[in-house]
Amino acid sequence: MTFNRENKTLPTWLEKLPKGFKPHNAASFVEYLRWMRAPQPVIESSPAEGDKQNQQENNLTKVQVLQMAAEKAGGYKERLKTINQRTQLIAGNDNTFTVECAWRMRVGGQTGPENILLPAFDALGIPYIPSSTLRGVARSQALWELTQNILDNILQQKGKVTQQDRKEANQQAEKQVAQCFGSLEAEEKDRAGKVIFLDAYPLAKQWGLQSRGLAVDMANNIWSWDGDSPKYSPNPNPFLCLHKPTFLVGLRPTARCEQDTLNQVKTWLKQGLQSGIGSQINTGYGQMVVKGEQNNLQPFFEVKFTLEGQLIHGYKRFRNVRVPFNREGKLDDYAEAEVRPVAFKSMLRYWFRTLALGFLPVAQVKSWECKLFGSIQPQTQGWIQFHITDAKNPPTSEQAQYQPCLQQQGTLKLSYSRQAPITQGKRDTIKDLLVNLTWLMFHLGGVGQGARRPLYSRKNRTDPKPPYYRGTRLRTKEEDLFWNLPNTPLEFKSRFQERLEHFCTALATLSDNQINPRSLLPVEALAREEWREAVDSNCKIIACCGEQQFDKPHALALLHSKELKTTNRKGEIIYDPQLCGHAGDRSPVWITDLGNYQVVTVFGTQHHKRQQFLQLLQERTNPENYHPIFPLP
């Protein structure tokens, strides 16, 4: 079976169906899996063109079948109505409540064919939250809450908490929790739990309204560590999740359960659901809203923002899932514009790593990156949770030539996870670090697609082609002294250096290191062609301003000027990859436009092309408007 562009189809998993078989609108994803084909073979060790084509085919058909399953999931309503009625009858009206997911969630599940991550489906293929998961959420909340109360008392009495104190507090909490949830190690009367948890299913009347239901999402692990160097390697991986579902949750007391015990367990469950359920809870996934209940996830910092330009996107979807190619034989797909908490988390993580590499040894940077932001290897959740509220997306994802530039907005909120230290002094240090890091991120670049370039228009060019806007413009909507932009590059220089010093002070306190922002760590010698994304001795940051050219800000116009272009093997004049990167790779130059001036960050300044750019920037800029802001004097 080969890649078929002539009849505009893909060799889908549903191609070899029995004669006359057509999946019903209510068919679950399990029904699709029953007819899945074997994937095209891919030989990882061979770079042959055929293997690349097979891999491309596998990836595309994977997206296609996921999208088909999500679009057909609207037929679950009748079955969900029956299950909702059953839950009401078993639990009783007084023992049920509804919870709404604020954004997306993925609970339980397993790895399906071709490594597809599947959420939890019941025997009939309907997505749900298993009762065991709900019990685990309530029990974890109870254990955490009781342990914290004991540790808070110890902290007030002793002024500090030892590892032995933590162990003993956890053991005491386990005994109290066992009285409600049961334990094989408890006394005989407490071995069985006193409350029965029912499976939670989506509410039928909300399912399918305003895109609520089964949905496709994408995870993209762009950065990883390759020894002592960060490695850039995008790896988009589509998977199924639930988008803004509302669940009906039911509990039932046993004969030995008192009303007070039932109420306490219900409270623990509600609080646990609000803290997050399932995977990726520190990136906005799984946060539940319980009607009439105050959210216990209080942010320590928040900022309103607007984003214009190429925007933040989720996965690419086909316009017509059954005919994925257009008349020219090209994929007819598009990426949906969506404000995503994970985009801000990834960007803050990037700038933390990039800044910290100039002041801490690599081993410590790796360690603190994992502690703050979480990691897969080693598996840690991280101390910080990221959420976005009041998100607004454009009605379309495509920029029109004669329409205003598309815009997104929302409120970014940072909260402590349960893994964060409990001492107030440590938390204050983490807050100082993240507040100053967020300020630096907002003023060094953008977020989402085109984050390394300022917003500029291409719509007025001769024979313009989409996208008609490139780059990004990230702005805060806060009107206070902390966020107000200075009027001149010289004033910005002072503000930037102040924020960088505060960041370094917090980093030094947190890591228990001596850090002087004016004394960078020595960097091992790199080849002239090599560079690493680190604010180190091979990095320069400039604040400057000048005349706009070709609808581009001054610094970007110089980066794209004829003097700095090069010729490729075909004899075509192109932007130099040593300055602007190339397809599938990143640029060593960041430029952000702050209105009255630009901030230019250049990595790997030992390379002669980047030295040439910096020299040209200085020569073409009025000395009054050219101010080096890093390294610090």
C-alpha positions in Angstrom: 0.0 0.0 0.0 1.6 3.3 -1.0 1.0 7.0 -0.5 -1.8 7.9 -2.9 -1.9 11.6 -3.9 -3.7 11.1 -7.3 -7.1 10.3 -5.9 -6.6 12.6 -2.9 -6.9 9.8 -0.3 -4.8 8.2 2.3 -4.6 4.4 2.9 -6.6 4.7 6.1 -7.1 2.2 8.8 -10.7 1.9 7.7 -10.0 1.1 4.1 -10.4 -2.6 4.1 -13.9 -2.9 5.6 -16.3 -5.8 5.1 -18.6 -5.2 2.1 -21.4 -2.8 3.0 -19.9 -1.9 6.4 -20.4 1.7 7.5 -19.6 2.9 11.0 -22.8 4.3 12.7 -22.7 7.8 14.0 -22.8 6.4 17.5 -19.8 4.1 16.8 -17.1 4.5 19.5 -13.4 4.7 18.9 -13.1 1.0 19.8 -15.2 0.3 16.6 -12.5 2.1 14.6 -9.7 0.2 16.2 -11.2 -3.1 15.2 -10.5 -2.4 11.5 -7.1 -0.9 12.0 -4.4 -1.9 9.4 -0.9 -2.8 10.2 1.4 0.3 9.8 3.8 0.6 6.9 7.2 -0.7 8.0 9.8 1.9 8.9 13.5 0.9 9.3 14.9 3.4 11.8 18.5 2.8 10.9 18.0 3.5 7.2 17.4 7.0 5.9 15.9 5.7 2.6 13.3 7.9 1.0 10.8 5.0 1.0 11.1 4.7 4.8 10.5 8.5 5.2 7.4 8.2 3.0 6.1 5.3 5.1 6.7 7.2 8.3 4.9 10.3 6.8 2.0 8.0 5.7 1.8 6.4 9.2 1.7 9.9 10.9 -1.0 11.2 8.5 -3.3 8.3 8.8 -2.9 8.4 12.5 -4.2 12.0 12.6 -6.9 11.1 10.1 -8.4 8.3 12.1 -8.2 10.3 15.3 -10.0 13.2 13.7 -12.7 10.9 12.2 -13.3 9.3 15.6 -13.6 12.7 17.3 -16.0 14.1 14.7 -18.2 11.0 15.0 -18.3 11.1 18.8 -21.4 13.4 18.8 -23.5 10.2 18.5 -22.8 9.2 22.2 -25.6 11.3 23.6 -28.3 8.7 23.8 -26.0 6.2 25.5 -24.8 8.9 27.9 -28.3 9.9 28.8 -29.0 6.3 29.9 -25.8 6.1 32.0 -26.6 9.5 33.6 -30.0 8.2 34.7 -28.4 5.1 36.1 -26.0 7.1 38.1 -28.8 9.2 39.6 -30.8 6.1 40.6 -27.8 4.3 42.2 -26.4 7.3 44.1 -29.6 9.4 44.7 -30.0 13.0 43.9 -28.4 14.2 47.1 -25.2 12.3 46.4 -24.5 13.5 42.9 -22.9 16.7 41.6 -21.5 18.0 38.3 -18.0 19.2 37.5 -16.9 21.0 34.4 -13.4 20.8 32.9 -11.9 24.3 32.4 -10.0 23.3 29.3 -8.9 19.8 28.4 -8.2 16.6 30.2 -6.9 13.0 29.7 -7.6 10.5 32.5 -6.3 7.0 32.7 -6.1 5.2 29.4 -3.3 3.3 27.8 -1.0 3.2 24.7 -3.0 2.0 21.7 -2.0 0.9 18.2 1.0 2.8 16.8 1.7 4.3 20.2 -1.5 6.4 20.2 -2.2 7.7 23.7 -5.9 6.8 24.5 -7.9 8.2 27.4 -10.0 5.9 29.5 -12.8 4.2 27.5 -15.3 1.8 29.0 -16.2 -1.6 27.5 -18.5 0.1 24.9 -15.9 2.7 24.0 -17.4 5.6 25.8 -14.9 8.0 27.5 -15.3 8.2 31.3 -13.5 8.7 34.6 -13.1 5.3 36.3 -14.4 5.0 39.9 -10.9 4.0 41.0 -9.5 7.3 39.7 -12.1 9.3 41.6 -11.3 7.3 44.8 -7.6 8.0 44.2 -8.2 11.7 43.8 -10.2 11.9 47.0 -7.8 9.8 48.9 -4.7 11.8 47.7 -6.4 15.1 48.6 -7.3 13.7 52.1 -3.7 12.4 52.7 -2.2 15.7 51.4 -4.5 17.9 53.5 -4.1 15.9 56.8 -0.3 15.7 56.3 -0.1 19.5 55.7 -2.0 20.2 58.9 0.4 18.1 60.9 3.4 19.7 59.3 2.0 23.2 59.8 1.7 22.5 63.5 5.3 21.2 63.7 6.5 24.2 61.7 4.8 26.6 64.2 6.3 24.8 67.2 9.8 24.0 65.9 10.3 26.6 63.2 11.5 23.9 60.8 10.4 20.5 59.4 12.8 17.5 59.2 12.6 14.5 56.9 11.7 12.4 59.9 8.8 14.8 60.7 7.5 14.4 57.2 7.6 10.6 57.5 5.8 10.5 60.8 3.2 13.0 59.6 2.5 10.9 56.6 2.1 7.8 58.7 -0.4 9.6 61.0 -2.4 10.8 58.0 -2.5 7.3 56.5 -4.2 6.0 59.6 -6.8 8.7 59.5 -7.4 8.3 55.8 -7.8 4.5 56.2 -10.9 5.1 58.5 -12.8 6.5 55.4 -11.2 4.8 52.4 -10.1 1.4 53.9 -6.8 -0.3 54.0 -5.6 -3.9 54.2 -3.2 -2.8 56.9 -5.8 -1.1 59.1 -7.9 -2.6 61.9 -10.6 -5.0 60.8 -13.4 -2.5 61.1 -11.5 -0.1 58.8 -10.3 -2.5 56.1 -13.2 -1.8 53.8 -14.0 1.7 52.6 -17.1 3.4 53.8 -18.0 5.2 50.6 -18.7 3.7 47.2 -17.4 5.7 44.2 -19.3 5.3 40.9 -17.8 5.7 37.4 -18.3 9.3 36.2 -19.6 9.8 32.7 -20.0 13.0 30.6 -23.3 14.8 31.0 -25.4 14.0 28.0 -27.1 17.4 27.6 -23.7 19.1 27.5 -22.0 16.6 25.2 -21.2 18.0 21.7 -22.2 21.6 22.5 -19.6 24.2 21.6 -17.0 21.6 20.7 -17.4 19.8 24.1 -16.5 16.2 23.9 -13.8 13.9 22.3 -11.1 15.9 20.7 -7.6 15.6 19.1 -4.7 17.3 20.7 -1.0 17.4 20.2 2.1 17.1 22.4 5.4 18.3 21.1 8.5 17.7 23.1 10.7 20.3 21.3 13.7 20.4 23.7 15.7 17.6 25.3 19.2 17.3 26.9 21.9 15.8 24.8 24.7 15.4 27.3 25.4 18.9 28.5 23.7 20.7 25.6 20.0 21.4 25.0 18.9 19.7 21.8 16.2 21.1 19.5 14.1 18.4 17.9 10.4 19.0 17.4 8.4 15.8 17.7 4.6 16.4 17.3 2.5 13.5 18.7 -1.3 13.6 18.2 -3.5 12.0 20.8 -7.1 11.9 22.0 -8.4 13.9 24.9 -11.7 15.4 26.2 -12.4 19.1 25.5 -14.4 21.0 28.2 -16.6 18.0 29.2 -19.0 18.2 32.1 -19.2 15.0 34.3 -21.9 13.7 36.6 -20.2 12.4 39.7 -22.0 10.0 42.1 -21.2 8.6 45.5 -23.0 6.1 47.6 -22.6 5.5 51.4 -22.3 1.9 52.7 -24.3 0.7 55.6 -21.4 1.6 58.0 -21.0 5.2 56.7 -22.2 8.1 58.7 -23.4 11.3 57.0 -20.4 13.3 58.3 -18.0 10.8 56.8 -19.8 11.0 53.5 -19.8 14.8 53.5 -16.1 14.9 54.3 -15.2 12.4 51.5 -17.3 14.5 49.1 -15.5 17.6 50.1 -12.1 16.0 49.6 -13.2 14.7 46.2 -14.3 18.2 45.1 -11.1 19.8 46.3 -9.0 17.1 44.6 -10.8 17.6 41.3 -10.3 21.3 41.4 -6.6 20.8 41.9 -6.4 18.7 38.7 -7.1 15.2 37.6 -5.3 13.0 35.1 -2.1 13.7 33.2 -0.4 17.1 32.5 -2.1 18.9 35.3 0.7 21.4 35.6 0.1 22.6 32.0 -3.6 23.4 32.4 -4.9 19.9 31.8 -7.5 18.3 34.1 -8.5 21.4 36.2 -12.2 21.0 37.2 -14.7 23.6 38.2 -17.3 22.6 40.8 -20.4 24.8 40.6 -20.9 26.7 43.8 -17.5 25.9 45.2 -14.5 28.3 45.6 -11.5 27.2 43.6 -8.7 26.2 46.0 -6.0 26.6 43.4 -5.0 30.2 44.1 -2.3 31.8 41.8 0.7 33.5 43.3 1.1 35.6 40.1 -1.0 36.5 37.1 -0.8 38.7 34.1 -3.2 39.7 31.3 -1.8 39.5 27.8 -2.6 40.0 24.1 -0.8 38.1 21.3 -0.9 39.2 17.7 0.7 37.6 14.6 1.2 34.0 13.8 -0.3 33.0 17.2 -0.3 29.8 19.3 -1.7 26.7 17.6 -2.7 23.1 18.4 -2.6 20.2 16.1 -3.1 20.4 12.3 -6.5 19.1 11.1 -7.8 18.2 7.7 -10.5 20.4 6.2 -12.1 17.3 4.8 -11.0 14.3 6.8 -12.0 11.9 4.0 -10.2 13.9 1.2 -7.0 15.1 2.9 -5.3 16.3 -0.4 -6.3 19.3 -2.6 -6.3 19.4 -6.4 -2.6 20.0 -6.5 -1.9 16.9 -4.5 -0.9 18.9 -1.4 -2.2 18.3 2.1 -5.3 20.4 2.7 -4.9 20.9 6.4 -4.6 23.9 8.9 -3.6 24.5 12.4 -6.2 25.7 14.9 -5.4 28.9 16.7 -5.7 28.2 20.5 -4.4 29.9 23.6 -2.5 27.1 25.3 -1.0 27.1 28.8 1.7 24.7 27.6 3.0 27.3 25.2 3.7 29.8 28.0 5.1 27.0 30.2 7.5 25.9 27.5 8.6 29.5 26.8 9.3 30.2 30.5 11.1 26.9 30.7 13.2 27.9 27.7 14.2 31.3 29.1 14.9 29.8 32.5 17.3 27.3 31.0 18.8 29.9 28.6 19.5 32.4 31.4 20.6 29.9 34.1 23.2 28.4 31.8 25.2 31.6 32.1 25.3 31.5 35.9 25.0 27.8 37.0 26.9 24.6 36.1 24.9 22.5 33.6 24.2 19.7 36.1 22.5 22.2 38.4 20.5 23.8 35.6 19.2 20.4 34.6 18.2 19.7 38.2 16.4 23.0 38.8 14.7 22.9 35.5 13.2 19.5 36.5 12.2 20.7 39.9 10.5 23.9 38.7 8.8 22.7 35.5 8.7 18.9 35.8 10.2 16.2 33.5 9.6 12.7 32.1 13.1 11.4 32.9 13.2 11.5 35.9 9.4 11.6 36.3 8.5 14.7 38.3 5.5 17.0 38.2 7.3 20.2 39.0 6.6 23.0 41.5 4.7 25.3 39.2 1.3 24.9 37.6 0.3 27.0 34.6 -3.3 28.0 33.8 -5.0 30.4 31.4 -8.4 32.0 32.0 -10.5 34.4 30.0 -8.9 33.0 26.8 -10.2 34.4 23.5 -9.3 33.0 20.1 -10.0 34.5 16.6 -13.0 33.0 14.8 -10.6 31.8 12.1 -7.0 30.6 12.1 -6.2 32.1 8.6 -4.8 35.6 8.2 -6.6 37.5 5.4 -4.7 40.0 3.3 -7.1 42.9 3.8 -8.2 42.2 7.4 -6.6 43.3 10.6 -4.0 41.0 12.1 -5.4 38.1 14.1 -5.2 38.3 17.9 -5.4 36.1 21.0 -5.7 37.1 24.6 -6.1 35.7 28.1 -4.8 35.8 31.7 -1.7 33.7 32.5 -1.8 32.3 36.1 1.0 30.6 38.0 0.3 28.5 41.0 2.2 26.2 43.4 1.8 22.5 42.9 1.6 20.1 45.8 5.3 19.2 45.2 6.4 22.8 46.0 8.2 23.5 49.3 5.8 24.4 52.1 8.0 26.9 53.9 7.0 30.5 53.1 10.6 31.7 52.7 11.2 29.1 49.9 7.9 30.0 48.2 8.7 33.7 48.3 12.0 32.9 46.5 10.2 30.8 43.9 7.8 33.6 43.3 10.5 36.2 42.9 12.3 33.9 40.4 9.1 33.3 38.3 7.9 36.9 38.4 11.2 38.3 37.1 11.5 35.4 34.6 8.1 36.2 33.2 9.0 39.8 32.8 12.2 38.9 31.0 10.3 36.5 28.7 7.7 39.1 27.7 10.5 41.5 26.7 13.0 39.2 25.0 10.6 37.5 22.5 7.2 36.2 21.8 5.4 32.9 22.2 3.9 30.5 19.7 4.7 30.4 16.0 7.2 33.0 15.0 8.2 33.8 18.5 11.8 34.8 17.5 10.7 37.6 15.2 8.7 40.9 15.7 5.4 41.3 14.1 5.6 42.7 10.5 3.3 42.7 7.5 3.8 41.2 4.0 0.3 42.1 2.7 1.5 45.2 0.7 4.2 43.4 -1.3 4.0 42.8 -5.0 2.2 39.4 -5.4 1.9 38.7 -1.7 1.5 35.2 -0.4 0.2 34.0 2.9 1.0 34.2 5.7 0.4 38.0 5.3 1.7 38.6 8.8 4.9 37.1 10.3 6.3 37.1 13.8 4.5 37.9 17.0 3.7 40.9 19.2 3.3 39.8 22.9 2.0 42.6 25.2 0.7 42.8 28.7 -2.6 44.5 29.5 -1.6 45.4 33.0 -1.3 49.1 33.8 1.1 49.3 36.7 4.6 50.4 37.3 6.0 46.8 37.1 4.7 46.3 33.5 4.7 49.8 32.1 7.3 50.0 29.2 10.0 52.6 29.5 9.9 55.2 26.7 13.5 55.0 25.5 16.1 52.1 24.9 18.3 53.7 27.6 15.5 53.6 30.2 14.8 50.0 29.1 18.4 49.1 29.6 18.2 50.1 33.3 14.9 48.3 33.8 16.1 45.1 32.1 19.4 44.9 34.1 17.4 45.5 37.3 15.1 42.5 36.5 18.0 40.3 35.5 19.7 41.1 38.8 16.6 40.2 40.7 16.3 37.0 38.8 19.9 36.1 39.6 19.4 36.9 43.3 16.4 34.6 43.5 18.3 31.9 41.6 21.3 32.2 44.0 19.0 31.9 47.0 17.1 29.0 45.6 20.1 27.0 44.5 22.3 28.1 47.4 25.0 29.3 45.0 27.1 32.5 44.8 25.9 34.2 41.6 27.2 37.5 40.3 25.3 38.6 37.2 28.4 40.6 36.1 30.6 37.5 36.3 29.6 34.8 33.9 30.7 31.2 34.0 33.5 30.3 31.6 32.2 28.6 28.5 34.1 25.7 26.9 35.5 26.5 23.5 33.0 26.0 20.7 33.7 25.7 17.0 33.1 28.8 15.0 30.0 27.2 13.4 28.6 26.0 16.7 26.5 27.9 19.2 24.3 27.2 22.2 21.2 29.0 23.3 22.6 30.4 26.6 22.9 33.9 27.9 26.7 33.5 28.5 29.9 35.2 27.4 29.1 34.3 23.8 25.7 36.2 23.9 24.9 39.8 23.4 21.6 41.7 24.0 21.1 45.1 22.5 18.3 47.7 22.9 18.1 49.9 19.8 15.7 51.8 17.6 15.8 53.3 14.0 13.8 53.9 10.9 11.4 51.2 9.7 12.1 49.7 6.3 9.8 47.5 4.1 7.2 47.4 6.9 9.9 45.8 9.1 11.3 47.2 12.4 14.8 48.6 12.2 16.7 45.7 13.7 14.8 43.1 11.6 15.3 45.1 8.4 19.0 45.0 8.9 19.0 41.3 9.7 17.2 40.7 6.4 19.3 43.2 4.4 21.2 42.4 1.2 24.6 42.7 2.9 23.8 39.7 5.1 22.2 37.4 2.6 23.9 34.4 1.0 23.6 32.1 -2.0 22.5 28.5 -1.7 23.6 25.6 -3.9 20.9 26.4 -6.5 22.3 29.9 -6.9 19.3 31.4 -5.1 19.8 34.4 -2.8 18.4 33.5 0.6 18.6 34.6 4.3 21.8 33.3 5.8 21.1 30.2 8.0 23.9 31.4 10.4 21.6 34.3 11.2 18.1 33.3 10.4 18.2 29.5 10.8 16.6 27.3 8.1 13.7 25.0 7.7 13.4 22.6 10.7 16.0 24.5 12.8 16.0 27.7 14.9 17.6 31.1 14.5 20.5 32.3 16.7 19.0 35.8 16.7 15.9 36.8 18.6 14.3 40.2 17.9 11.3 41.7 19.7 9.7 45.0 18.9 8.5 46.9 22.0 7.1 49.9 20.1 9.7 52.7 20.5 12.6 50.3 20.2 13.7 46.7 19.7 15.5 44.2 21.9 18.0 42.0 20.0 19.4 38.8 21.5 22.3 37.2 19.6 23.7 33.8 20.6 27.1 32.5 19.5 28.6 35.8 18.7 32.0 34.2 18.0 30.7 33.4 14.5 31.8 36.0 11.9 28.3 36.4 10.3 26.8 37.3 13.7 29.7 39.6 14.4 29.0 41.3 11.1 25.3 41.7 11.9 26.1 43.3 15.3 28.6 45.6 13.6 26.1 46.6 11.0 23.4 47.2 13.6 25.7 49.5 15.5 26.9 51.4 12.4 23.3 51.9 11.1 21.9 53.1 14.5 22.3 56.5 16.0 24.6 56.2 19.0 22.0 57.7 21.3 19.6 54.8 20.4 22.1 51.9 20.6 22.6 50.4 24.1 24.2 47.1 24.9 22.3 45.7 27.9 24.1 42.3 28.2 26.7 41.3 29.4 26.2 43.7 32.3 28.9 46.3 32.7 
